[in-house]
Amino acid sequence: MPDSQTTATLYRGDQVLDIAVPARSTVAGVLAQVSTASDPVDAFDELGRKLAETEVFGTTIPAGATIFLRSKHEVSSAERTDAAKVAEQVEQRTSLAPLAAICILAALSPIISLLLSENWPLRITLAAVLAAAAVSLLWRLATQPIWHGLVAPVTAAAAAAALVPHPTIAAGWSYALVFTWAGALAAMLVPTLHRHEHYESAIRLWFIPAVGLSIISIAQTDNAVAAPLGVAAAVAMLGLAPSLSVRVPDEQLIDMPAVMSTAPSVHAPETHSPSRITSARVRHTLRLASGLHTVAISTACIVLIASAPGVMGYIGEPTIEGWAALALVCIAFAHFLLQPRDSRTAFARWTPRMVVVALLCGFLLLRPPGDELVWIIGAALGAAGCCAVGIWIKKGMYAPLITRMADVFERVALGLAIPAAIVTCGLFSAIRASV
């Protein structure tokens, strides 16, 4: 009497095989028939559990079961890939230790350069250490993580700013000018040693503040005018960062020769058909967009940190400028809290919000009217509320009414930031007084 049969479906890549084997057959016996000595395979059930070779069809493996086969060489390759990822993560953690030490030294540079301006031995020692760190980062740039090239300009800028004597009447201003221009020159040197989209994008991060500070310094712009315009510029830069980051020519989106029957002018350049879209070009565009987006967000945060304290000083004055300053700060803070909710990276989501938390806490702690304990508790609650909003309004949150209201407020904030800054500057009062 023949043995009873049991069935199973085997999947291996794109191959599907329906088999009928005698009941009480083991997994090892079935695998011996479908595999070879040069290409052994392992069996997995629908849940991804590896089947033991002693398991029996018809008993522990029910009839009609779905079994997935995978080569043992593929498993070994996957394990090697996981091991390589773990080794890479360990290497990244190891490389972050010296970078953290270098960043701490760079943070100490303004303190030593401005507060201990007469202690030249300490300033020269600090500058020498920072210069050596910058040379070390640049020398090993090709074999080190991408962040080494982004930190190198910071160390070079801090070293240059530590050596330059700063006048007492404008120590902070002169230090900022030297720091930004030295960093811009060092950032220009980095792409000559190692080509990468992030390095080329980082040049803009240094040159925009350097040129802006130089224009304000040469024009001798009053802080009452420069600070509100800086806050409005930070709001606009953060709001327009996504659209400014992706640069795709119109010729790549539309077949211009097909839609244009005549040239717009005799001097118009010859239009070409869209070039072929390849994975390499897409990756290049995405990497460049990510770098530009990071640069725009970082620049907006730096501009807000530099400009917001000057605007906060006018809050509380019983004038139209004081109320406009309050409105401008509220618009900027709310915009920096809400706009990053759709960002993909953690840096883009949390950096603007942490800047708002830091500025809010600093404002409440430095100007505590009345009971200081109440304002300290208020600052803590405000920081906790900002963090809670950031966690709740996260990417992918399904709340159509709230998200739509946030979208509307973002557009309204972009439109109101510049008028509020103009009123805060006193231009409205000046025009009203002259009429």
C-alpha positions in Angstrom: 0.0 0.0 0.0 1.7 3.3 -1.0 2.5 5.8 1.6 0.2 8.8 2.0 1.4 12.0 0.3 1.7 15.6 1.5 2.2 18.7 -0.5 4.2 21.9 -0.2 5.1 24.9 -2.3 8.8 25.8 -2.6 9.9 29.4 -3.5 13.5 30.1 -4.6 14.0 33.5 -6.1 11.6 33.7 -9.1 11.1 29.9 -9.2 8.0 28.3 -7.8 7.9 24.5 -7.4 4.8 22.5 -6.1 6.0 19.2 -4.7 4.3 16.1 -3.3 6.4 14.1 -0.9 5.7 11.0 1.3 4.4 11.9 4.7 6.9 11.9 7.5 9.6 13.0 5.1 12.2 15.2 6.8 13.4 18.6 5.7 16.9 17.2 5.2 15.6 14.6 2.7 13.7 17.2 0.7 16.6 19.7 0.6 18.9 16.9 -0.5 16.8 16.5 -3.6 16.5 20.2 -4.5 20.0 21.3 -3.6 23.5 20.3 -4.8 26.8 20.0 -3.0 28.1 23.2 -4.6 25.0 25.1 -3.7 23.4 24.0 -0.4 20.2 25.7 0.6 18.3 26.4 3.8 14.5 26.3 4.3 12.4 29.0 5.9 8.7 29.2 6.7 6.3 32.0 5.9 7.3 33.9 9.1 11.0 33.7 8.3 11.8 31.0 10.8 14.6 28.7 9.7 13.3 25.1 9.5 15.4 22.5 11.3 16.5 19.5 9.2 14.8 17.1 11.5 11.3 18.6 11.1 8.8 16.3 9.4 6.4 17.0 6.5 2.8 16.2 7.4 3.5 16.6 11.2 5.3 19.7 12.2 5.0 21.1 8.6 1.3 21.0 7.6 0.1 20.0 4.1 0.2 22.9 1.6 2.8 24.8 3.5 4.8 27.5 1.8 8.5 27.2 2.1 11.2 29.6 1.0 14.6 28.3 0.0 17.7 30.4 0.2 21.3 29.5 -0.6 23.7 29.2 2.4 26.1 31.4 0.4 23.5 34.2 0.4 23.1 33.8 4.1 26.8 34.1 4.7 26.9 37.1 2.4 24.1 38.8 4.4 25.8 38.0 7.6 29.0 39.5 6.3 27.0 42.6 5.2 25.6 43.0 8.7 29.0 42.6 10.2 30.4 45.2 7.8 27.6 47.6 8.8 28.3 47.0 12.5 32.0 47.6 11.9 31.2 50.8 10.0 29.0 52.0 12.9 31.8 51.3 15.4 34.3 53.1 13.2 31.9 56.1 13.0 31.5 56.2 16.8 35.2 56.0 17.2 35.8 58.9 14.7 33.2 61.1 16.5 35.4 61.2 19.7 38.2 63.4 18.2 35.6 65.5 16.3 33.9 66.2 19.6 37.2 67.2 21.2 37.9 69.5 18.2 34.5 71.1 18.4 35.0 71.8 22.1 38.3 73.5 21.4 36.6 75.6 18.7 33.9 76.6 21.2 36.6 77.7 23.7 38.3 79.8 21.1 36.0 82.9 21.4 36.0 82.7 25.2 39.8 82.7 25.3 40.2 85.2 22.5 37.7 87.8 23.9 37.9 87.3 27.6 41.6 86.5 27.8 42.8 88.8 25.0 46.1 89.7 26.8 47.0 86.1 27.5 49.0 85.6 24.3 50.7 82.3 25.2 47.4 80.6 25.8 45.9 82.1 22.6 48.9 81.0 20.5 48.8 77.5 22.0 45.1 77.1 21.2 45.6 78.4 17.7 48.4 76.0 17.1 46.3 73.0 18.3 43.4 74.0 16.2 45.6 74.6 13.1 47.2 71.1 13.6 43.7 69.6 13.9 42.6 71.3 10.7 45.7 70.1 8.8 45.2 66.6 10.1 41.5 66.6 9.0 42.4 67.9 5.5 45.4 65.6 5.1 43.3 62.4 5.6 40.2 63.7 3.9 40.0 61.0 1.3 39.9 58.1 3.8 37.8 59.7 6.5 34.0 60.2 6.9 32.4 63.2 5.2 32.0 65.1 8.4 35.8 65.6 8.7 35.7 67.9 5.7 32.8 69.9 7.2 34.5 70.4 10.5 37.9 71.3 9.1 36.8 74.9 8.2 35.6 75.4 11.7 38.9 74.6 13.2 40.8 76.7 10.7 38.4 79.7 11.3 38.8 79.3 15.1 42.6 79.2 14.8 42.7 82.4 12.7 40.3 84.2 14.9 42.3 83.3 18.0 45.5 84.8 16.6 44.0 88.1 15.3 44.0 90.9 17.9 40.4 92.2 18.4 39.7 95.8 19.4 38.0 96.3 22.7 35.2 98.5 21.3 34.0 95.9 18.9 35.6 92.6 20.0 32.6 90.3 19.3 31.9 92.0 15.9 35.5 91.7 14.7 35.8 88.1 15.9 32.7 87.2 13.9 34.1 88.8 10.7 37.5 87.1 11.0 35.8 83.8 11.9 33.4 83.7 9.0 35.9 84.9 6.4 38.6 82.5 7.6 36.0 79.7 7.5 34.9 80.7 4.0 38.5 80.6 2.7 39.1 77.2 4.3 35.8 75.8 2.9 37.0 76.9 -0.6 40.2 74.8 0.0 38.3 71.6 0.9 36.8 70.8 -2.6 40.2 71.2 -4.1 41.4 68.2 -2.0 38.4 66.0 -2.2 35.3 66.5 -4.5 31.9 66.1 -2.9 28.5 67.8 -3.1 28.4 68.5 0.6 31.8 70.3 0.5 30.7 72.5 -2.5 27.4 73.3 -0.7 29.2 74.1 2.6 31.0 77.1 0.8 27.6 78.9 0.7 27.1 78.3 4.4 30.3 80.3 5.1 30.1 83.0 2.4 26.5 84.1 3.1 27.1 85.1 6.7 30.6 86.5 5.8 29.2 88.8 3.1 26.2 89.7 5.2 28.3 90.7 8.2 30.7 92.6 5.9 27.8 94.6 4.3 26.4 95.5 7.7 29.8 96.5 9.0 30.7 98.6 6.0 27.3 100.3 5.9 27.4 100.8 9.7 23.8 99.6 9.9 22.2 100.2 13.2 21.2 97.1 15.2 17.6 98.3 15.4 17.5 97.9 11.6 19.8 94.9 11.0 18.2 92.6 13.6 14.6 92.7 12.4 15.7 92.2 8.8 17.8 89.3 9.9 14.9 87.6 11.6 12.7 88.1 8.5 15.5 86.7 6.3 15.8 83.6 8.6 12.1 83.0 8.3 12.2 83.4 4.5 15.3 81.2 4.1 13.7 78.3 6.2 10.4 78.5 4.3 12.0 78.5 0.9 14.7 76.0 1.7 12.9 72.9 0.1 12.2 74.7 -3.2 15.7 76.2 -3.4 17.4 72.9 -2.7 16.4 70.9 -5.8 17.9 72.3 -8.9 16.4 70.7 -12.0 16.7 72.6 -15.3 13.6 73.3 -17.3 15.1 71.5 -20.2 15.1 68.3 -18.1 11.4 68.6 -17.3 10.0 69.7 -20.7 11.1 68.7 -24.2 11.6 72.3 -25.3 12.2 71.7 -29.0 8.9 69.8 -29.1 6.8 72.6 -27.5 8.5 75.6 -29.1 7.7 76.3 -32.7 9.8 79.5 -32.9 12.7 80.9 -30.9 11.7 83.7 -28.4 14.4 85.8 -29.9 17.3 85.6 -32.4 19.7 85.6 -29.5 18.1 82.7 -27.7 20.4 79.7 -27.2 19.7 76.5 -29.0 17.4 74.2 -26.9 18.2 70.5 -26.6 16.0 67.5 -25.8 16.0 66.2 -22.2 19.0 64.1 -21.4 18.6 60.5 -20.4 17.6 60.0 -16.8 19.9 57.6 -15.1 20.2 56.3 -11.5 23.6 58.0 -11.2 22.1 61.4 -12.1 19.2 60.9 -9.8 21.5 60.0 -6.9 23.7 63.1 -7.7 20.7 65.4 -7.7 19.4 64.0 -4.4 22.8 64.2 -2.7 23.2 67.8 -3.9 19.6 68.7 -2.8 20.2 67.1 0.6 23.4 69.1 1.0 21.8 72.4 -0.1 18.9 71.8 2.2 21.2 71.3 5.2 23.1 74.4 4.3 19.9 76.5 4.0 18.6 75.2 7.4 21.9 75.8 9.1 22.2 79.3 7.7 18.7 80.2 8.7 19.3 78.9 12.3 22.6 80.9 12.6 20.9 84.1 11.3 18.0 83.7 13.7 20.4 83.1 16.7 22.4 86.2 15.7 19.4 88.4 15.1 16.7 87.4 17.5 18.3 88.8 20.7 18.4 92.3 19.1 14.7 92.1 18.4 13.8 90.6 21.8 15.3 93.7 23.4 12.4 95.8 22.1 9.7 93.5 23.4 7.7 95.2 26.2 8.1 98.8 25.0 4.8 100.6 24.8 5.4 101.6 21.2 4.3 100.3 17.8 7.9 99.0 17.3 7.7 97.0 20.6 4.4 95.3 19.5 5.8 94.7 16.0 8.9 93.1 17.6 6.7 90.8 19.7 4.7 89.8 16.6 7.9 89.2 14.6 9.4 87.0 17.3 6.2 85.0 17.6 6.0 84.6 13.8 9.6 83.4 13.6 9.3 81.0 16.6 6.0 79.5 15.4 7.4 79.1 11.8 10.6 77.4 13.1 8.5 75.0 15.2 6.0 74.0 12.5 7.9 74.2 9.2 10.3 71.2 9.8 7.5 68.7 10.4 7.6 67.3 6.9 11.4 67.0 6.7 13.0 63.6 6.1 16.2 63.9 8.2 16.4 64.3 11.9 18.7 67.3 11.5 16.2 69.2 9.5 13.3 68.3 11.9 15.0 69.1 15.2 17.7 71.8 14.7 15.2 74.6 14.1 13.1 73.5 17.1 16.1 73.3 19.4 17.1 76.8 18.3 13.7 78.1 19.3 13.9 76.3 22.6 17.3 77.8 23.3 16.3 81.4 22.4 13.1 81.1 24.4 14.8 79.8 27.5 17.5 82.4 27.2 15.0 85.3 26.9 12.9 84.1 29.8 15.9 83.5 32.1 17.9 86.7 31.2 14.9 89.0 31.7 12.9 87.6 34.6 10.4 90.3 35.7 9.3 89.8 39.3 9.5 86.3 40.7 12.4 84.6 39.0 11.2 81.1 40.1 8.0 81.6 38.2 9.8 82.5 35.0 12.3 79.7 35.4 9.4 77.2 35.6 7.8 79.0 32.7 11.0 78.6 30.6 11.1 74.9 31.5 7.5 74.4 30.6 7.9 76.3 27.3 10.9 74.2 26.3 9.0 71.0 27.2 6.0 72.2 25.2 8.1 72.9 22.2 9.6 69.4 22.4 6.2 67.9 22.8 4.9 69.7 19.8 7.8 68.5 17.8 7.3 64.9 18.8 3.5 65.0 18.3 3.6 66.9 14.9 5.8 64.4 13.3 6.3 63.2 9.8 3.3 61.2 8.5 0.9 62.4 11.2 -2.7 62.0 9.9 -4.6 65.1 11.1 -5.9 66.9 8.1 -7.3 69.9 9.9 -4.2 70.6 12.0 -1.8 70.1 9.2 -3.8 72.2 6.8 -3.9 75.0 9.4 -0.2 74.7 9.8 0.3 75.0 6.0 -1.8 78.1 6.0 0.1 79.6 8.9 3.4 78.9 7.1 2.3 80.9 4.1 0.9 83.7 6.2 4.1 83.9 8.2 6.2 84.2 5.1 4.0 87.1 4.0 3.9 88.8 7.4 7.6 88.5 8.4 8.8 91.2 6.2 6.1 93.8 7.0 6.6 93.1 10.8 10.3 93.6 10.3 9.8 96.9 8.5 7.6 98.2 11.3 10.0 97.0 13.9 12.8 98.9 12.1 10.9 102.1 12.7 10.3 102.8 9.0 6.5 103.0 9.5 6.9 105.6 12.3 9.4 107.5 10.2 7.0 107.7 7.2 4.1 108.7 9.5 6.2 111.4 11.1 7.2 112.8 7.7 3.7 112.9 6.2 
